[in-house]
Amino acid sequence: MSIELTESAAKRIQAQIAKRGKGYGLRIAVKKSGCSGYAYVLDYAESASAEDQVFDAFGAKVVVAKEHLSFLDGLTLDFQRDGLNEAFKFKNPNVKGECGCGESFAV
């Protein structure tokens, strides 16, 4: 199982944790949602448990519950700025389709 971070994503995670003043890393999860079936959920991770897998790149950590790994295996997480817009971008090889609004995906 693998999840990769770009250097840009790692820097953003580190900056957000530093701004917040605490945290272990970024938690990525999947929930049933939207018209295509699933949506990504991002939150701060205060720690990792035995039920989590931790991925580390460029000094930043991503925490994923083992139950979500099958949806996220092979994911590359990037952070992009486009004018005034900035967001994490998900390149997930497991995605078979996305809804028109871009809020959800199917596997």
C-alpha positions as CSV (number, residue, x, y, z in Angstrom):
1,M,0.0,0.0,0.0
2,S,1.3,3.4,-0.8
3,I,0.3,7.1,-0.7
4,E,2.7,9.7,-2.1
5,L,2.9,13.4,-1.3
6,T,4.4,16.0,-3.6
7,E,6.8,18.4,-2.1
8,S,4.1,21.1,-2.4
9,A,1.6,19.0,-0.5
10,A,4.1,18.2,2.2
11,K,5.0,21.9,2.7
12,R,1.3,22.8,2.9
13,I,0.7,20.2,5.6
14,Q,3.7,21.3,7.6
15,A,2.6,25.0,7.3
16,Q,-0.9,24.3,8.4
17,I,0.2,22.2,11.4
18,A,2.7,25.0,12.4
19,K,0.0,27.6,12.1
20,R,-2.3,25.5,14.2
21,G,0.5,25.0,16.8
22,K,-0.1,21.3,17.2
23,G,-0.7,18.1,15.3
24,Y,0.9,14.9,14.0
25,G,-0.1,15.0,10.3
26,L,-2.9,15.1,7.9
27,R,-5.6,12.4,8.1
28,I,-7.2,11.3,4.9
29,A,-10.4,9.3,4.9
30,V,-13.2,8.3,2.5
31,K,-16.9,8.6,3.2
32,K,-20.0,7.7,1.3
33,S,-21.3,10.9,-0.3
34,G,-22.4,12.7,-3.4
35,C,-23.8,11.5,-6.6
36,S,-20.8,9.2,-7.5
37,G,-20.5,7.4,-4.2
38,Y,-17.5,8.6,-2.2
39,A,-15.8,11.8,-1.1
40,Y,-12.4,12.5,0.5
41,V,-12.4,13.8,4.1
42,L,-9.3,15.7,5.4
43,D,-8.7,16.5,9.0
44,Y,-5.8,17.0,11.4
45,A,-4.3,13.9,13.0
46,E,-3.2,14.3,16.6
47,S,-1.6,10.9,16.6
48,A,-1.7,7.5,14.9
49,S,-3.1,4.3,16.3
50,A,-2.6,0.7,15.6
51,E,-5.5,0.9,13.2
52,D,-3.7,3.5,11.1
53,Q,-1.1,3.4,8.4
54,V,1.3,6.4,8.3
55,F,3.0,7.7,5.2
56,D,5.9,10.1,5.4
57,A,7.3,12.3,2.6
58,F,9.4,15.5,2.7
59,G,9.0,15.6,6.5
60,A,5.1,15.6,6.5
61,K,2.9,12.7,7.6
62,V,-0.3,11.4,6.2
63,V,-2.4,9.1,8.4
64,V,-5.0,6.7,6.9
65,A,-7.2,4.3,8.8
66,K,-6.5,0.8,7.4
67,E,-10.2,0.4,6.5
68,H,-9.8,3.2,3.9
69,L,-6.5,2.0,2.3
70,S,-8.2,0.0,-0.5
71,F,-9.8,3.3,-1.7
72,L,-6.6,5.3,-1.4
73,D,-3.8,2.8,-2.4
74,G,-1.6,4.5,-5.0
75,L,-2.9,8.0,-4.3
76,T,-0.7,11.0,-5.0
77,L,-1.6,14.1,-3.0
78,D,-0.6,17.4,-4.5
79,F,-1.3,21.0,-3.4
80,Q,-1.8,23.5,-6.2
81,R,-2.4,27.3,-6.4
82,D,-4.2,28.8,-9.4
83,G,-4.6,32.5,-9.0
84,L,-6.6,33.1,-5.8
85,N,-7.6,29.4,-5.6
86,E,-5.6,26.8,-3.7
87,A,-6.5,23.2,-2.9
88,F,-5.2,19.7,-2.4
89,K,-5.5,17.7,-5.6
90,F,-6.0,13.9,-5.5
91,K,-4.6,11.7,-8.2
92,N,-6.2,8.4,-7.4
93,P,-5.7,5.4,-9.7
94,N,-8.7,3.6,-8.1
95,V,-11.2,6.2,-9.3
96,K,-13.3,4.9,-12.2
97,G,-15.5,8.0,-12.5
98,E,-16.3,11.4,-10.9
99,C,-19.4,13.5,-10.7
100,G,-19.8,16.6,-12.7
101,C,-19.3,18.9,-9.7
102,G,-16.1,17.2,-8.7
103,E,-17.2,16.6,-5.2
104,S,-17.4,12.8,-5.3
105,F,-16.0,9.8,-7.1
106,A,-16.7,6.1,-7.8
107,V,-14.3,3.2,-7.5
